[in-house]
Amino acid sequence: MYSKTVEDYLEAIYNVIRRKGYARTKDISMELNIRSPSVTEMLKKLDDMDLVNYERYSG
């Protein structure tokens, strides 16, 4: 079982993807009302856990 925080992030990602078809750090940040750097840090952890596929923006 995952922590409440992990579940909250996964739910937010799911909700954003349902609305937009994709989820950017900024979108997740707005969904959770959390700063973008904090979201980036958690996305890296979720990627390490093989729960999401985090790709760093390169543009």
Sequence and secondary structure as in RCSB ss.txt:
>XXXX:A:sequence
MYSKTVEDYLEAIYNVIRRKGYARTKDISMELNIRSPSVTEMLKKLDDMDLVNYERYSG
>XXXX:A:secstr
   HHHHHHHHHHHHHHHHHSS  HHHHHHHHT  HHHHHHHHHHHHHTTSS       
